[in-house]
Amino acid sequence: MSDEVGYVLGNSLKVHYFKSPLFSHQTLNSQMLTLFKLTCLPKKTNSFCSSSCNTRKINYFDQFLPLFDKKIDSLSYLNSNERRRVVVGLSRIIKQGQGYILKGFAKNNCPYFLVKIMKSLESRETAFGFFKFAFQDDSDEIVKSSCVAAHVLGAQNLKFLAQDVVSWVIRRVGVDRSREVVEFMWKRHAEFESDFSVLDTLMRGFLKVEMGCEALEIVGRMREVGLRPSSSAITILFKLLLRVGDYGSVWKLLRGMIHQGPRPCNRNFNAVILGFCRKGHVKVGESLLCVMQKFKCQPDVYAYNILINAYCTRGQTVDALGWMRFMIDNGCTPSLVTFGTVINAFCNQGNMMEARNLFDGMKEAGHIPNVVCYNTLMNGYVKARDIGQANMLYEEMKSKAIAPDCTTFNILVAGHYRYGREEDRDRLLRDLSQSGSLSISSLYNICVSGLCWAGWLDEAMKFLEDMLEKGITPTVVAFNSIIAAYSRAGLEEKAYKAYRMMVKFGLFPSSLTCSSLIMGLSKLWRLQEARDLLYEMIVKGLPINKAAFTLLLDGYFRMGDVAGAYSLWNEMEGRGIHPDAVAFSAFINGLSIVGLVDEAYDVFLQMSKKGFMPNNFVYNSLIRGFCNSGRLQEALMLEREMAQKGLLPDIFTTNIIINGLCKEGRMKSASDVFRNMHHTGLIPDIVTYNTLIDGYCKAFDTVSTDEVVNKMYATGWDPDITTYNIRLHGLCTGRKMSRAVMMLEELISAGVVPDTVTYNTVMNGVCTDVLERAMIVTAKLLKMAFVPNVVTANLLLSHFCKQGMPEKTIMWGQKLNEISFGFDEISIKLMDRAYRNIQDNVDIPKPPPEKSLFLDFLMYVTYDYLSRHSLQKNENQGSLKRMEIGYGGS
């Protein structure tokens, strides 16, 4: 049998080259080439006999189990990596001439043989994998045999393996039968191990499967027999109880330690402080830190870091800095983590000046910034869209021989994809792949994330699966890259598949994992599912990134669900997840967009009180909200406030102000702001010019409109489709159809592609123009492949009403309804108006018969297109349904 295993394994280990779309052989060093070769082997390492793959795998494993125990497939409890480890381990036992142990266990389910096999498998992970496979069912016989095996392991000082065995047994039998396990192990323990040994194993077994109440009962039993539970086990119990919110048991357990031992140590206090802070009870954490000295525990850097991080998370960076000074005054030196936490908080607030000052101040405190600190500051600059500063930091890292890691790569590549240049991104990829300073795991992560950034998502997933099949477990970074990429692409099911695989292989999800999944659900408008997922992660104690909260909040506003946004905001505060500067910005922007500008301003004041520094985005959101509400004076006051706080109004601010002035018809003031832009160092963009042109067109000031257009040409800006649409609208509204036709021809000759707004604007003008020219213009529109939409239908229905033909409005409305045309609110109002005109017998002069016929023609063209489009859509849906039924049947 050993020869057969060796033969099959030997034949399956063939080297295959991987053709990556990102890296050529010229840019890959030998380390990278080796990496690609090893991770792309064929998936055949679990095949051992000459029959089909599945049969071979089952037969090979089954021969090591007692013959009467082949009831279920225990291989389902092992992932591919564990199966591979067990196969290699069993093969090694046979090659070493210890096959008699396997035969002994196969003849009789003896716990002593089981222990011998587990010890021979060398690593703890492999031994536990074999035990999971051997635990065929949860019958009394198997459970008792496993408990004896745990006793033997404990007696031989293999306590960690004993804990693994007990936790697996408890998990399989469940809460109801777990007491039977406790009683059986306690009844026979004296034959094998001490009272403390068995109770400590049981306690840790319950903790592993997160049964806090049962673990507390074991602590009580320890107290009854005069034993003190392990301090490290109590630390784990504190974490579990705090995560589920059982504060009463936490205080009871702490009092028990004070009166009966073991005396609380720094680790115990730190766990409790961390738990309360994570639940939002920062003041309780503060009090615990202050009383530590009573119990001869001097607060260490970890305790201070927990509190500092809690305040930073809540957005109270000023308080965090106060605690940082307090720890220094008390003789505790801040660590790199302390500095990194506060720097990250300033970066999240967009206060890059303070972040940089603190970064530079690290050297004065005797710390040399490491790659994590550089990554934090670099990420802040990328979020602030200052890719130049991020590049300078990267160059500084290289000059100081600080090796970049995979996080550095992800930050910079993401920054270059969003705000940088393509050549810089490609240079960075080559630089990182050729550096030789990255670890193997970082190279794996770079390969996966590089494929994701290039859009080769399925290839990236295949690469990851190949790594797992070969027994190479990637880090959480690689999984996060794939989950984030699938979520961005709206492929939520594939993102969840990667997430489930990640959990299966024992990797703990990070805050980025959660954010990516929530982002994907939010993009698909599945907000309730995203919210449920967020709460589930909070309950499970998974790290929650504020970005997840912000994405969900933004999703509610985009859906127009203001009540949902408010509910989420208040509930997250109640759950101890406090908004950061980005969340505040999203909330203020959302409220401003929906017209709740007073509420937005109240949130703005709250944000300032919490120590967050509002940036240009926040001010611009509020200024736009005030302008849209017709409260221009308040908008101008905010613009002045920006300058007083050291924030220079940018081009977006100026465009908003000009638009607000134009809406109020204050064209002279708008023109003055436009002229003053050069004094503040701002250069007008196409939006600036279009805003002014729109204002002058609405004021019917043709001369000023032409002047602005000439200035636009003079400064190097060519009119875009928005410019032409604005001018066409002005001309059509002013009944200057001859000039509108010339403008349409100019647009086409300039190579600008007309859009639906162009067509509808001209169509609206055509309906009121003289018939001869109207027909000529209509012919031009039809030549341009005119695509009607709901706006087209509405404006034609409106013209039937205006020109004294309400019955035609009703008729065409009914025809559109027959083809399942998607009426909007305007359509419904037009139909109501037509019904009222008929009922009230409103006398509106009707157009000549030829004009009526012309409007009918335009409506028929629109109806015909929409009808054909609707039919094609239904056919496509029917085909898709038939395909789904066909696949389901097969």
N, C-alpha and C positions, 0 to 999 in steps of 0.2 A: 504493500500500500504506500509506503514512503517513497518508493521509486516512482510510482504512478503520479503522486503529488508533485514530486520534483520535476518530472518530465513535463506535466501540463503547465506548471508555473513557469518553467524555463522557456517553453514555447510561446507563452503569452506575453512575455516581457520584450517586446520589439519596439525599437525607437521609431517614432513617426515625427516628421517635421510639420510644424504648424505655420501656415501662411497667414501672417497678420496683415490686415489692411492699413495698419498704422506704422509699422516699423519695417524697414528694409534690412537686408543682411549687412549693408554697409554701416547702418546706424546702430546695430546691436553688438555689444561686446560679447565675449565668450560666456559670461555669466548669464546674460539674457537668453542666448541661444540654448544653453543647457536647460534653463527654466522652461522654455517652450517645448523642448524635446520631452522632458520628464512628465509634463502635465497633459500630454496629448497621446498617451498610450491607449490601445484598444481596451474596452471594458470587458476583459475576459478573466480577470484574476480570481473570480469566484467559481470557475468551472474546473471539475476535478476528474470526472469519469467520462467514458466514451459515449454515453447516451446524450439526450438533449440537455440543454443548459440547466433548466429548472430541475430536471430529474437528478442530474449529477450533483447539484448543490444540496438537495434535500438528502439524497442517499449518503453523501459524505458526512454530513453532520449527524444523521440519525444513528449511525453505527456506534456513536459514543454515548448513547442514552440507553437506560434500561428498556428492554423490549416491550414491557407492558405500559410504557408511558408515552406512546406516540399518538396522543389525542389531538393536540393542536400544534400549529406551526409557531414555535417560540422564536423563530428567526424574525418574525414581524416586529419583535421588540428590539432588534439590533439594526443599527444603520449599516450602510455598506462598509464604512470605515471600521466599525467594530467587528463585523463579519470577517473582514480581511485580517485583522489582528488575531482573532481567535483561530482562524485557519492556519496562519503562520505559526502561532504558538503551539497548536496541537501537532503540527508537522514536526516542529523542533523536539517535542517530547518523544515522538516516535523515533526520530533519528538518533536521539540520545539513549535509546534502548530502554525507555521507561514506559513502553506500551502496556505493561501489565497493570499500571494504575488505571489506564483508560478501560481496560477489559474488566477490571474489578468493579469499577463504577457502572459499567454497562450491564454486568450480571446482576448487580444489586444496588439500589439507590442508597448507598452508604455515605453518611456525612463525612466520615474520616477520609474516604477516597476522594470525595468532592474537594475537601480542604487541600489534600495532597496535589490534586490537579491544579487548583487555583494558585498554590504556592509555586508550582513548576512553571506557570505561565509568566513569571517574572514581573511584569508591570501590573500595577493595581487596576488600570483601565481594562486590560485584557482579561484578568482574572474575574472582574466583576461582569464583563461581557459574557464569559462562559457561564457564570452563575445565572444570569438572566435567561440564557438559552436553556440551561438545565432545569430551571424552575418551570416545569411543564404546566402545572395547574395549581389551584389554591386549596386542594384537598387537605384534610387534617394531617395525613401522613407526610405529604410534601412539606407542609408548613412546619411540622415538628422536626423533621429531618433538617430543614434549613436553619431552624433555631439552634439545634445542636451544632451545626456547622459554624454558626456565629459564635457560640460558646468556645469552640475549639480555637477559632481564629483569635478571639480575645485572650484565651489562655496562652497562646503563642506570641502575644504582643503584636498581633496584626490588627490593632483596634480600628484602623480606618476601613479595612476590608470588612470587619465585623459590622461596623456602622452601615456600610453600603448594603450588606446582606439584609440587616434588620429593616432598613428604610424601604428596600424593595418588597420585602414580605408585607410590611404594613401598608404600603401603597396598593399592593395587589388584593389584600383581604379587606381593606377599607376600615372606616372608623368603628363600625359595629363589632367587628371581630378583633380589633386591635388589642382590646383588653385581654382576650384569650392568649394572645402572643405574650403580653406582659406577664400574665400569671404563669404561663408555661416556662418562660425563661427564668422567672424568679424562683419557681419551685425547684428547678434542677441546677441552679447556678453554682451551688456550693461544690459540686463535683468538678467544676472547671475553673471558675474565677471568683474574684472577691465581690462583695456587695457593691462597692463603688464602681467597679469595672462594668458589671452588667447594667446597673442603673444609668451610668453615664452613656453607655452604648444605646440603651433604649431612648434616653432623652434626646440624644443627637439624631437617632433614627426618626423620631417624631418631628424634630426641627427640620430635617431634610425634606420631609413631605409636607411641611408647613401646617402641622397640627398643633397649634399653640396651646389649646386647652389641655390636650393629652400630655404635652411636655410639662405643663405646670403641675399636673397630677404626679408625674415622676419626681419633680422637685419636692412636692409634699411628702412623698414616700421616703425620699432621701432624708428629709428633716426628721421623720418618724424613727428612723434607725440610727440617728445621730451623725449623719454624713453631711458634708458641705458640697453642694454642687460645684462643678468647675466654673471658674470665672469666665473662661472663654465661651462655654456653652450658654451661660446666662447672658452674655453679650449678644449672642445670636437670638436668644429668646426675646430680649428687649427689642431688637430690630423687628422681629416678627409681630410682636404685640403692638408696637407703635404703628406698623404698617397697616394693620387692620383696625386701628383706632381704639384698642382696649386699654385706655389710660388707667382705669381702676386697677387692673392686674399689674401694670407697670409700677405704679406707686406701691402696691402691696409687695411686689417682688423686691423693690428697692429698700423698703422698710425691713423686709426679712434679711437682706444682706447686712444692713446696719446692725441689727440686733443678734443675728445668728451666724453671720459670716456667709461666704467669704467677704472680707471688707471691700467695699467698692474701690475700684482702681480707676486710673485715667481712662482706660479703654471702655469700661462700663459707662462712666459719665459721658464720654464722647458719643457713644452709641445713643444714649438717651437724649442728649442735646441735639444730635443730628435728626433723630426721629421727630422730636417736637418741632424743630425748625422746618422740616420738610412738610409738616402738617400745617404750617403757618403760625404756630405758637412760638414766635421768636422771643417774646418776653419771658416765657417759661424757660427757654434755653439760656437766656441771659442770667436768670435767677440761679439756675443750676450751676452755671460757670462760677458765679460769685460764691456759692456755698461749698465748692469743691475743697477749698482750703480747710474748712471745718473738719474734713475727714482725711486730712494730711495728703491731699492730692493737689499739687500745684498745676494750674491750667497750662497745658502745653500748646505748641504752635497749631496742632490739629484742632483743639477746642476753639481757639481764636479764629482759625480759618473757617470753621463751620459757621460761626456767627457772622463773620465778614461776608461769606458767600451768601448767607440768608438775606442780609441787608442789600447786597448787590442784586440778588434775584428779585427782590421787591422793588428795586429801582431807587433805593435810599442810599446812594453812593456816598453822600456826605456822612451819614452815620457809619458806613463801612470804614471810611477814612478815620473817623473818630476812634473806632475800635482798634484800628491799625496803630494809631498813636498811643492808645491805652496799653496795648500789648508791649510796645517798645518801652514805655515808662515803667512797666512791671518786669523788665529784664528779659522779655521773650523776643528773640530776633525774628522778624518776618522771613518767611521762606520764599522760594521762587513761586510756589503756589499762591501765596498771599498776594504778591505783586501781580501775578498773572490774572487772579480773580478780579482785582480792582481795575486793572488795565482793560480786561474784557468788558467790565461794566461800563467804562467810559466809551469804549468802542461801540457798544450796543446803543448808547445814548447819542452817538454821532459826535461826541466831544473828542475829536482826534488830537487836539492840542494838549489837553490834560493827559490823555493816554500816552502820548509821546513823552511828555515831561516825566511821568512816572516811570516809563520804560528807561529813560536816561538816568533817572534817580536810582535805579537798581544797582548800578556800579558803585555809587557812593555808599550803599548799604553793604557792599562787599559781595554782591552776587553778580555772576556773569550770565547774561540771558542765554537760555538754551533754545532749542528748536521750537519748543512749545510756546515760549514767550514771543519769539519771532512770528510764529504762525498766527498767534492771537492778534498782534498788531497788524500784520499783513492782511488778515481777514477784515479787520476794521477799515483799513484803507480801501479794500476792494468794495465793501458795502457802501463806502462813501464815494464810490466811482472814481477814486484817485489811483488809477492803475499805475501811474508813474511812481508814486511813493512806494507802492507794493513792490515794484521792480527794483527800486533802490534798496529796499530792505533785503531782497533776495541776493543782490550783489554784495551787500554788507555781510550777509551770512557766509557767502563763498570766500570773501576776503579774510574772514576770521576762522575759516576752516570748520564751520558748523555745518554738519551734513544735513541736507534737507531730507525730510521723510515724505511718506505718501500724502500726508495732510497738506504739506507745502505744495506738492504737485497739484492736488485737487483745488486748492484755493486759487493758485495762479492760473491754472488752465481755465477754471470757471470764470475768473476775472477777464482773461483775454477773450474768451468766447463771447462774453457779454459786452465788454467795454473797450477791449484792446484791438490789436491788429492781428491778422491771421499769421503773418510772418513771425511775429513775436511768439505766438503760441507754438508754431512748429519748431522754432529755435529752442524753446523751453523743453519740448518733448525730446529733442535730440540731446540736449544738455543733460537731462535727468537720466536718460537711458545709457549714456556713455560715461557718466560720472564714476561708476564703480564704487561709490560710497554708500549705496543703498543696500539694505539687507535683502535677503531672498524674499521674505514676506512682503516687503515694500515693493519689490519688483512685480510680484504677483498682483498686488493691489493696483499698481500702475497699469499693468496689462489690462485688467478688468475695467478700470475706470476710463482708460484711454479708448477702449472699444466702445464704451458707453457714450463718451463725448463725441465719438465719430459717428454715432447713430447705429452701430452694429450690435444692437441689444441682444438678439438671439444668439449671435456668435459669442458675446460676453457670457451669457448664461451657459452655453455649451462648454466654454473654457472653464467656468467655475465647476460644473458638474464633473468634468474630466479630472480636475484637481481632487475633488472629493473621492472619486472612484479609485484614485491612485493612493489614497490614504493621506493626502496633503490637505489639512484643514486651513482654509484661508481665514483671515481676520475679519472682524465685523466691518471694516472699511470697505472691503471688496463687495460684501453683501449690500451695504448701504448704497454703493455706487449703482448697482443694478436695480435695487428697489426704487431709488430716486429717479433713475432714468425711465423705468417703466411707468412710474407715477406721472412724470412730466408728460409722457406720451399718451396718457389716458388709458394705459393697459393695466388696469387695476388688478385683474385676476392673475396676471403674470407677476405683478409685484407681490401679491399675497403668496404665490407659490414660492418665490424666493425667500419671503419672510418665514414661511413654515419650514422650509429647508434649513434656514439659519437656526431656528429654535431647535429643530430635531438634532442638529449636530452640536448642541450645547453652547451656542454663542448667545450671549445676553444682548438683547436689543438696546441700542443707544437712543438718545433723544432724536438724533437725525433719522433713525429708522422710523420712529413713530411719526415724525413730522412729514416724512415722505409719503407714508401710507395715508395720512389725513389729507395731505395736499392732493393726492390722486382722487380721493373720494369727493373732496370739495370741488375739484375741476369738473367732475361728472354730476355736480349738483346733488350728490347723495349726502346732504348735510347732516341728517339725523344719524345715519350710519357713522359718519365721521365723528359726530359728537359722542355717540355711544362708545366708539373706539377710544376716544380721548379719556372718557371717564373710566373705562375698563383698565387702561394703562395706569391711571392715577391709583385705582384700587389695588392693582398688583404691585405698586411701588416702582414701576418703570420710570426712568428719567424722562420728564416731559420738557421739551424745548418750547420756549415762548413762541417760536416761529409757528408751531402747530396750532396754538391758540389763535395767533394772528391770522393765519390762513383761513381758519374756520370763521373767524369774525368777518373777514373780508368777503367770504363766500355768502354769508347772510346778507350783507349790504348789496352785493351784486345781484342777489335774488330779490332785493327789495323788501326783505323781511327784517324790518327795523326792530320789531318786538323780539324776534329770535336773537338778534345781535345784543340787545339790552339784557335779555335773559342769560345768554352765555357769559357776558361781561360780569354780571352780578354773581352768577353761580361759581365762576372760576375764582373770584375773590373769596367766596365762602369756602372753597376747597383748598385755599392756601396757595393758589397759583396766581401770583401778583403780576400785573402787566409791566412790561418794560417799555422803553421809549418807542420801539417799533410798534408795539400793540397800541399804545396811546395814539401814535400817529395814524394808524389804520382806523381807529375808532373816530378820531376827529375828522378825518377825511370822509369816512362813510356818512357821518351825521351831516357834514357840510353839503355833500352831494345830494342828499335827500331833502335838503332845505331846512334841517333842524339846526340852524346856525347858532342860536342861543345855547342850545344844549351842547353843541360842539365847543363853544367858548367856555362853558362851565368845566368841561373835561380838560380843556387847555389849561385852566387855572389849577385844577387838581394836579395835572402833570407837572407844572412849575413848582407847586408846593412840595411835591415828592422829590424835588432835586433834579429832575430831568431837564436838560437844556433843549427847548424846542429848536428844531432846525428849519431850514428854508421850506422843506416840504410841508411841515406843520403850518407855518405862517401862510404859505401859498394856498393851502386847503381852506383856511379860515377866510383869507382875503377873497378867494373865489366865491365862498359861501355868502359873504356879505354883499359882494357885487351882484350875485345872482338874485339876492333878496332885495335889491334896490337900495341897500344901505351903504352907499359909496363912501360917506364921510368916515364911518367906522373902519372901512377897508383901508382908507388912506391913513388913519391913525395907527393901524397895525403895521403898515409899511414903514412909518416913521419909528415905531417901536423896534422894528427889526434892526434898523440902523443904529439905534441907541444901544442895543445889546450886542453890537459888533457883527451882526449878520448883514452882509451886503445883499440888497435885493438883486435877484438874478433876472435873466431874460423871461423866465416864466412869470415872475412877479410883475414885471413891467407889462407883459402882454395881457395879464389879467386886468390890471388897472386900466390900460387903454381900452380893453373890451367893455369894462364897466362904464367908462366915460362915453364911449360910442353908443351904448344901450340907452343912456340918458340923453343922447343928442348933444352932448357937450363936446362938439368936434374941435373947437379951438383949444380946449384943455387937453384933449387927446393928442392934438398936433404938438402942443407944448411939451408933453411928456415924451413924445417921439423924438423931438429935437434935442431934448436934454439927455437922451440915452448916451450920446457920445461923450458927454462930460463925466458920466459915471463909468465909462469904460465898457459899455455894452454895445454890441453890434446888432441892429435889427435883423431878425430872421424872416422866413417866408410867412410865419404865423403873424408877426407884427404887421407886415404889409397887407396881408389878407384881412386882418381885423380892421385896419384903417380904411381899406377899399370898401369893405362891407358897410362901415359906418357912413361913408360919403354916399354910397349907392342908396342907402335907406333914406338919406337926407336929400336925395335927388340932386346932388351937387356933382354934376358931370365933370366940370373943370377941375375940381380938387381930386376927383377920382383919377383923371388922366395924369395929373401931376404926381400922384403917389405911384402910379404904374411906371411913369418915366424914371422916378427915383429908384424904383425897384430894379429896372433894367440897368441903370447907371451903376448900381452897387454890385452887379453880377448875379442877381437873382432872376431866374426865368419864371414866368407864371406857371403854376401847377394847375391841376384840374379844379382845385378849390377856388383859385383865383378866377378861372373862367366861369365856374358855376355862380359865383357871387355876382360877377358882372352881367351874366346872362339873366339872372334873376332880376337885377336892377332894371335892365333894358326891357324885359318882358312885362314887369310890373308897370313901368312907365309907358307902355304901349309903343315902344320904339322897336318894332319887329324887324324893320329893315336892317338896323344896326345889329340886332340880335342874330340875324341870319349871317351877317358879315363876321360876327364874333365866332359863330359856330364853324364857319369855313376857316377862320384864322386858327382856331383850336386844332382842327384836323390837319392843316398844313404844318403846324408846329410839332406834329407827332405826338400830341397828348391824346391819350385814349379816353373817350367820353365814358362816364359812368351812368348809373341809373338816375342820379340826381340831375345830370345834364339833360337826359331824355325827358324826364318829368317836368323840368323847368321850361324847356322849349315847348313841350306838349301843352302845358298850361297856357302859354302865350298864344299858341296856334289856335286854341279853342275860341279865343276872343278876337282873332285877327280876321282880315278880309279873306273871303273864301279862296280866291286865286292863289294868294301867297301862302295861305294855310296848306293848300294841297301840295304846293312845291316843297315847303319845309317838311311836310309829312313824308313825302317821297324820299327826301334826304335821310330822315330818321330811320325809315325802313331799310334803306341801303346800308346804314351803319349797324345792322343787326340789332335793332331796338329790342330790349328785353323788358317787358312790362312787369310791374309788381303791384302790391296792394296800394301803394301811393298812386300809381297810374289809374287803377280802378276807381279809387276814391275821388280823384280830381275830375274824372269823366262823369261819375255819378253826381258830383257837385255841380258841374256845368249843366247837366240836364235839369237840375232843380232851379239853378239861377236863371236859365233861359226859358223857363215856363213849361217844362216837360216833366213834371213829377211822376206821371204814369210810366215814363220810360225809365226813370230811376228805379221804380218798383219792379218793372219787368226785368231789367238787366240784373238787379239785385237778386231776384228769384232764380234767374239762370245761373248766376255765379254760385248761389247756394246749392244748386243741384250738383255742381262738380266739386263740392266740399271745399269751396274757397274759404280761406282763413280770414274772416271778417275781423277787423279791429274795432276799437271804440268809435273811431271817426266814421267808419262804414255804417255802424248801427245808428249813430246820430243822424247821418244823411238820410237813411231809410225812414227814420222817425219824422224828420223834417218833411220828406216827400208825402208821407201819409197825412200829416197835418195840413199841408198845402191843398191836398185833394179834398179833405174834409171841410176845411174852411173856405174852399172855393177861391183861393188867392188868385187874383188876376195879374199875371205877369205876361207881358207881350212875348209871343212866341217868335222864334227866328223864321226866316224864309224856309221853305221845304228843302231847298238844296243844302242849307246849313244843318238842318236837322238830320238829313241823310248823311252828311259828312261826319257828324258826331256819332251816328249809329255805326258808320264804317270804322271809326277809331275804336269804338267800344267792341265791335266784332273782332278786330285784330287782337285786342287785349284778351277778350274772352277765349278766342281760338287758341292763343298761346297758353293761357292758364289751363284750359281744358286738356290740351295735349300733354302739358307738363304734369298735370294731376294724374292722367291715365298712365303715363310712363312710370310715375312714382309708385302707383298701385301695382303695376305689373312687376316692378323690381321687388316690391315687398312680397308679392305672391310667389315669385321665383325663390326668394330667400326662404320663405316658409316651407315651400316644397322641398328645398335642399335640406332644411333642418329635419323635416319628417323623414326624408330618405336616409339621412345619416343615422337618425334615431332607430329606424327600422333595421338598418344593416348592422 
